[in-house]
Amino acid sequence: MISLIDPDLVMTSNSNAGILARLFARREKAAWEQQQLTYYSAFISTASGASLDYIGGNLGLKRKVDEPSFAQIKITTQGEYLIQAGEQYETEDGYLFTLLKDVLTKKQEDGSWSGTGWVQCEETGQETNVPANSITVEANPDDAIISVTNPEEAGGGQDLETDDVYRERLRMENAARPGSTAAGIRSALMNLPGVREVNIVQNPFAEADKYGNPPYSVHIYCLGGNKQDIADCLADYIAAGITMVGRQELMVKDATGNPLKINFDFATEKSIYAKVVINTTDAWNIDQGADDIKYSVADYINDLQMGDPLYITRLYGPVYAIEGVDDASITIGTAPDKLTNADVKQKDFEVAICDPENVEVVVNGL
């Protein structure tokens, strides 16, 4: 094509031929970029958005959508009393929960009158997994009701799954299909709504392990999720004859309809605090730089898997990735007044979490 162009033709940016050449080149570039996106959309590692959803659909594994949380509440009344479905209760923070089925309070051994029922949050997202004893406010006060509370934290609430998280789950699904192996059980549990991480501690020896798990036992830890969903899933995939341990104990039915006792535990969340002291260059963004560091450090910590230690040296990468950081000093810890430059170790059932507000940024000279 180039050989067909007259070498004396003027191709400057303000000439007619130059302008036309640039228009053709721009359209050619856009066409090639679109073809490249189409090509990459066929692979898990490079697909994004709807293309990644299509791949997941082919594998029978859909993206997790945002879901509300569920909680079991205990209602104490003056005497026998019927609370109808649709009544609403809320937390001090304003999360509203709706009663799903009628609750009839009955007399207990201590002489009080109480009943339990399930409530669903009116909002969606991970933040709706409110802690225990936080659903205590009656949206419509009733003189017959003495108190309302949720003995255990709410579960099942989740955010819309991001491309990165969904992509990793698809990779794991290919590597270990749901089944009775440890990897298969983890894969099956990770597909449940609200479950963000799973760790399985196996004790194959004839004596108790360092955590006190009995011989030849399996101890499963889940971060997030609804305990009934988890128990039902384990009943489908746990191998016969396995001794399961954990404080969460539920009776479910196996595939044959026989009762099966399921034990597991929820993971322990360990809050991490950090202080970052920096010197800056002229490229430092005074308005946004400190917040960028907070989110960069928090994102790294929140991406750690259950049981992974937090190495302080690895936090310098996310900090230096922020433009304008010339020098940095970092201290971390599990309390804001106990920060050191030492690593934070974690047990197999612990997971590090960090809110950006837990990261203090000090800019020298400001």
C-alpha positions as CSV (number, residue, x, y, z in Angstrom):
1,M,0.0,0.0,0.0
2,I,2.8,2.4,0.9
3,S,4.4,1.8,-2.5
4,L,1.2,3.1,-4.2
5,I,1.5,6.5,-2.5
6,D,3.3,9.2,-4.5
7,P,6.4,10.1,-2.5
8,D,5.8,13.8,-3.3
9,L,2.3,13.7,-1.7
10,V,2.0,16.1,1.2
11,M,1.1,14.2,4.3
12,T,1.4,16.9,7.0
13,S,-1.3,17.1,9.7
14,N,-3.0,20.1,8.1
15,S,-3.0,18.7,4.5
16,N,-6.0,17.0,3.0
17,A,-4.1,13.7,2.4
18,G,-2.7,13.8,6.0
19,I,-6.1,14.4,7.5
20,L,-7.6,11.5,5.5
21,A,-4.7,9.2,6.4
22,R,-5.2,9.9,10.1
23,L,-8.9,9.3,9.9
24,F,-8.4,5.9,8.2
25,A,-5.7,5.0,10.7
26,R,-7.9,5.8,13.6
27,R,-10.7,3.7,12.3
28,E,-8.3,0.8,11.5
29,K,-6.9,1.0,15.1
30,A,-10.4,0.9,16.6
31,A,-11.3,-2.1,14.5
32,W,-8.2,-4.0,15.6
33,E,-8.8,-3.1,19.2
34,Q,-12.3,-4.5,19.0
35,Q,-11.1,-7.7,17.4
36,Q,-8.5,-8.0,20.1
37,L,-11.2,-7.6,22.8
38,T,-13.3,-10.2,21.1
39,Y,-10.4,-12.6,21.0
40,Y,-9.5,-12.1,24.7
41,S,-13.1,-12.5,25.8
42,A,-12.9,-16.2,25.1
43,F,-10.4,-16.8,28.0
44,I,-11.0,-16.8,31.7
45,S,-7.7,-14.9,32.4
46,T,-8.5,-12.0,30.1
47,A,-12.4,-11.8,29.8
48,S,-14.2,-9.2,31.7
49,G,-17.8,-8.0,32.3
50,A,-20.5,-9.8,30.3
51,S,-17.9,-11.9,28.5
52,L,-16.7,-13.4,31.8
53,D,-20.4,-14.0,32.7
54,Y,-20.8,-16.0,29.5
55,I,-17.8,-18.1,30.3
56,G,-19.1,-18.8,33.8
57,G,-22.5,-19.7,32.3
58,N,-20.8,-22.3,30.1
59,L,-19.2,-23.8,33.3
60,G,-22.5,-23.7,35.2
61,L,-21.1,-21.2,37.6
62,K,-22.8,-17.8,37.7
63,R,-21.5,-14.6,39.1
64,K,-22.6,-13.9,42.7
65,V,-25.0,-11.0,42.8
66,D,-25.6,-8.7,45.7
67,E,-27.8,-10.4,48.3
68,P,-29.4,-9.4,51.6
69,S,-28.5,-11.0,54.9
70,F,-30.6,-13.2,57.1
71,A,-30.7,-13.5,60.9
72,Q,-32.5,-15.4,63.5
73,I,-34.1,-13.1,66.2
74,K,-35.4,-13.9,69.6
75,I,-38.6,-12.0,70.7
76,T,-39.5,-11.8,74.4
77,T,-43.1,-10.8,75.3
78,Q,-45.3,-10.3,78.3
79,G,-47.2,-13.5,77.7
80,E,-48.2,-15.8,74.8
81,Y,-48.3,-13.5,71.8
82,L,-48.4,-13.8,68.0
83,I,-46.1,-11.7,66.0
84,Q,-47.2,-11.6,62.3
85,A,-44.9,-11.9,59.3
86,G,-44.0,-8.5,57.9
87,E,-43.1,-6.9,61.2
88,Q,-39.9,-5.0,61.0
89,Y,-36.9,-4.6,63.3
90,E,-33.7,-2.6,62.9
91,T,-30.3,-1.9,64.2
92,E,-29.0,1.3,65.7
93,D,-27.2,2.0,62.4
94,G,-30.5,1.9,60.5
95,Y,-30.4,-1.5,58.8
96,L,-34.1,-2.7,58.5
97,F,-35.0,-6.4,58.8
98,T,-38.4,-7.9,58.0
99,L,-39.9,-11.0,59.8
100,L,-40.4,-13.8,57.2
101,K,-42.9,-16.0,59.1
102,D,-45.3,-15.7,62.0
103,V,-43.8,-16.2,65.5
104,L,-45.8,-17.4,68.4
105,T,-44.1,-16.9,71.8
106,K,-44.2,-19.8,74.3
107,K,-43.4,-20.1,77.9
108,Q,-39.8,-21.1,78.6
109,E,-38.3,-23.0,81.5
110,D,-37.3,-19.8,83.3
111,G,-40.9,-18.6,83.2
112,S,-40.4,-16.0,80.4
113,W,-42.3,-16.0,77.1
114,S,-40.3,-15.9,73.9
115,G,-40.1,-17.2,70.3
116,T,-37.6,-17.2,67.5
117,G,-38.0,-16.3,63.8
118,W,-36.0,-15.4,60.7
119,V,-35.7,-11.9,59.4
120,Q,-34.3,-10.6,56.1
121,C,-32.6,-7.3,55.6
122,E,-34.2,-4.8,53.3
123,E,-30.8,-3.8,51.9
124,T,-28.2,-5.9,50.2
125,G,-24.4,-6.1,50.6
126,Q,-21.8,-7.5,52.8
127,E,-22.3,-4.7,55.3
128,T,-25.8,-6.0,56.2
129,N,-24.1,-9.0,58.0
130,V,-24.7,-7.1,61.3
131,P,-23.1,-8.5,64.5
132,A,-24.9,-10.4,67.2
133,N,-27.3,-8.5,69.5
134,S,-27.5,-5.5,67.2
135,I,-31.1,-6.0,65.8
136,T,-32.8,-4.6,68.9
137,V,-35.1,-1.8,67.7
138,E,-38.8,-2.2,66.9
139,A,-39.8,-0.3,63.8
140,N,-43.4,-0.4,65.1
141,P,-43.2,-0.4,68.9
142,D,-45.6,-2.9,70.6
143,D,-46.3,-2.8,74.3
144,A,-46.6,-6.6,74.4
145,I,-43.0,-7.0,73.3
146,I,-40.4,-6.7,76.0
147,S,-37.2,-7.1,73.9
148,V,-35.9,-8.2,70.5
149,T,-32.4,-9.3,69.7
150,N,-30.4,-11.6,67.3
151,P,-28.3,-14.0,69.4
152,E,-25.9,-14.6,66.4
153,E,-24.6,-12.4,63.7
154,A,-26.5,-12.1,60.4
155,G,-25.2,-14.0,57.4
156,G,-25.6,-14.4,53.7
157,G,-25.3,-10.7,52.7
158,Q,-22.9,-10.1,49.9
159,D,-21.8,-7.5,47.4
160,L,-21.9,-8.0,43.6
161,E,-18.9,-10.2,42.8
162,T,-16.1,-8.3,41.0
163,D,-14.4,-9.6,37.9
164,D,-11.2,-10.4,39.8
165,V,-13.0,-12.4,42.5
166,Y,-15.3,-14.1,40.0
167,R,-12.3,-15.0,37.7
168,E,-10.4,-16.6,40.6
169,R,-13.5,-18.7,41.5
170,L,-13.8,-19.9,37.9
171,R,-10.1,-20.9,38.0
172,M,-10.7,-22.8,41.2
173,E,-13.7,-24.5,39.8
174,N,-11.6,-25.8,36.9
175,A,-8.9,-26.9,39.2
176,A,-11.1,-28.7,41.7
177,R,-14.7,-29.5,40.9
178,P,-17.0,-29.7,43.9
179,G,-16.6,-33.1,45.6
180,S,-15.5,-34.9,48.7
181,T,-11.8,-33.9,48.5
182,A,-10.6,-30.9,50.5
183,A,-10.3,-28.8,47.4
184,G,-13.7,-29.9,46.1
185,I,-15.4,-29.1,49.4
186,R,-13.8,-25.7,49.4
187,S,-14.9,-25.1,45.8
188,A,-18.5,-26.0,46.7
189,L,-18.6,-23.8,49.8
190,M,-17.1,-20.8,47.9
191,N,-20.1,-21.0,45.5
192,L,-22.5,-20.3,48.4
193,P,-24.0,-16.7,48.8
194,G,-22.0,-14.6,51.2
195,V,-19.1,-17.1,51.6
196,R,-15.9,-15.1,51.0
197,E,-13.2,-17.6,52.2
198,V,-12.9,-21.2,53.3
199,N,-10.1,-23.1,55.1
200,I,-10.1,-26.8,56.0
201,V,-7.9,-28.0,58.8
202,Q,-7.4,-31.8,58.6
203,N,-5.9,-33.9,61.4
204,P,-4.8,-37.2,60.0
205,F,-3.0,-38.3,63.1
206,A,-3.9,-40.5,66.1
207,E,-3.6,-37.7,68.5
208,A,-5.1,-34.2,68.9
209,D,-3.5,-31.4,66.8
210,K,-2.2,-28.0,68.0
211,Y,-5.7,-26.6,68.0
212,G,-7.2,-29.4,70.0
213,N,-9.0,-31.1,67.1
214,P,-9.5,-34.8,67.8
215,P,-7.7,-37.6,65.8
216,Y,-8.8,-38.2,62.2
217,S,-11.0,-35.2,62.1
218,V,-11.8,-32.3,59.7
219,H,-12.4,-28.8,61.0
220,I,-13.9,-26.5,58.4
221,Y,-13.9,-22.7,58.7
222,C,-16.0,-20.3,56.6
223,L,-15.8,-16.6,56.4
224,G,-19.3,-15.3,55.8
225,G,-22.4,-17.2,54.6
226,N,-25.5,-18.6,56.1
227,K,-25.0,-21.5,58.5
228,Q,-27.9,-23.5,57.2
229,D,-26.7,-23.2,53.6
230,I,-23.2,-24.3,54.7
231,A,-24.5,-27.3,56.6
232,D,-26.6,-28.4,53.6
233,C,-23.7,-28.0,51.3
234,L,-21.4,-30.1,53.6
235,A,-24.0,-32.8,53.8
236,D,-23.9,-33.1,50.0
237,Y,-20.1,-33.2,49.7
238,I,-18.5,-34.5,52.9
239,A,-17.2,-38.1,52.6
240,A,-18.8,-40.8,54.6
241,G,-17.3,-41.6,58.0
242,I,-15.6,-38.3,58.4
243,T,-15.5,-36.8,62.0
244,M,-16.4,-33.1,61.8
245,V,-15.7,-30.7,64.6
246,G,-16.8,-27.2,65.3
247,R,-19.0,-25.1,67.6
248,Q,-21.7,-24.7,64.9
249,E,-23.7,-27.9,65.1
250,L,-26.8,-28.5,62.8
251,M,-28.9,-31.5,62.0
252,V,-29.6,-31.9,58.3
253,K,-30.8,-34.7,56.0
254,D,-28.4,-36.4,53.6
255,A,-29.3,-37.5,50.0
256,T,-31.1,-40.5,51.4
257,G,-33.2,-38.5,53.8
258,N,-31.4,-39.8,56.9
259,P,-30.4,-37.2,59.6
260,L,-26.8,-36.1,59.6
261,K,-25.0,-34.0,62.2
262,I,-22.8,-31.3,60.7
263,N,-20.1,-29.4,62.6
264,F,-18.1,-26.4,61.4
265,D,-17.0,-23.0,62.5
266,F,-17.0,-19.4,61.2
267,A,-13.6,-17.8,60.8
268,T,-12.3,-15.3,63.2
269,E,-11.9,-11.8,61.7
270,K,-8.8,-10.0,63.0
271,S,-8.9,-6.3,62.5
272,I,-5.6,-4.8,61.4
273,Y,-4.5,-1.2,62.0
274,A,-1.6,0.6,60.3
275,K,0.3,3.8,60.5
276,V,2.2,5.1,57.4
277,V,4.7,7.9,57.8
278,I,5.9,9.3,54.4
279,N,8.1,11.9,52.8
280,T,6.8,13.1,49.5
281,T,8.1,14.5,46.2
282,D,6.6,17.3,44.0
283,A,4.3,14.7,42.4
284,W,2.4,14.2,45.6
285,N,-1.4,14.8,45.4
286,I,-2.2,16.8,48.5
287,D,-6.0,16.3,48.2
288,Q,-6.1,12.6,47.3
289,G,-2.7,11.0,48.1
290,A,-3.4,10.1,51.7
291,D,-6.7,8.4,50.8
292,D,-5.0,6.5,48.0
293,I,-2.5,5.1,50.5
294,K,-5.3,4.1,52.9
295,Y,-7.2,2.2,50.3
296,S,-4.1,0.6,48.7
297,V,-2.9,-0.8,52.1
298,A,-6.4,-1.9,53.1
299,D,-7.0,-3.6,49.7
300,Y,-3.7,-5.6,50.1
301,I,-4.6,-6.8,53.6
302,N,-8.2,-7.7,52.7
303,D,-7.0,-9.8,49.7
304,L,-5.0,-12.1,52.1
305,Q,-6.4,-15.6,52.4
306,M,-7.5,-17.1,55.6
307,G,-4.4,-18.1,57.7
308,D,-2.0,-16.1,55.6
309,P,0.5,-14.1,57.7
310,L,0.7,-10.3,57.1
311,Y,4.3,-9.5,56.3
312,I,5.0,-5.9,56.9
313,T,7.6,-5.7,54.2
314,R,4.9,-6.5,51.6
315,L,2.9,-3.4,52.5
316,Y,5.7,-1.1,51.1
317,G,4.8,-2.1,47.6
318,P,1.2,-0.8,47.8
319,V,2.5,2.4,49.5
320,Y,5.3,3.1,47.0
321,A,2.8,2.5,44.2
322,I,1.1,5.8,45.0
323,E,2.6,8.6,43.0
324,G,4.6,11.1,45.0
325,V,5.8,8.8,47.8
326,D,9.5,9.3,48.2
327,D,10.1,7.5,51.5
328,A,7.9,5.5,53.9
329,S,7.9,3.9,57.3
330,I,5.1,1.5,58.3
331,T,3.9,0.0,61.6
332,I,1.0,-2.4,62.0
333,G,-0.9,-4.2,64.7
334,T,-4.2,-5.5,65.9
335,A,-5.0,-2.4,68.0
336,P,-4.4,1.3,67.2
337,D,-2.3,1.8,70.3
338,K,-0.1,-1.3,69.8
339,L,1.6,-0.8,66.4
340,T,5.0,-2.2,65.7
341,N,7.2,-3.0,62.7
342,A,6.7,-6.8,63.2
343,D,4.7,-9.2,61.1
344,V,1.2,-10.2,62.1
345,K,0.9,-14.0,62.3
346,Q,-2.5,-15.7,61.9
347,K,-3.9,-19.1,62.8
348,D,-5.5,-21.3,60.2
349,F,-8.9,-20.0,61.1
350,E,-8.1,-16.3,61.3
351,V,-8.5,-13.8,58.5
352,A,-7.1,-10.3,58.4
353,I,-9.5,-7.4,57.7
354,C,-8.7,-3.7,57.4
355,D,-11.0,-0.8,57.0
356,P,-9.3,2.2,55.2
357,E,-10.2,4.3,58.2
358,N,-7.9,2.0,60.2
359,V,-4.9,3.3,58.3
360,E,-3.4,6.5,59.5
361,V,-1.2,8.4,57.1
362,V,1.2,11.0,58.3
363,V,2.9,13.3,55.7
364,N,6.0,14.9,57.0
365,G,6.0,18.6,56.6
366,L,2.3,18.9,56.3
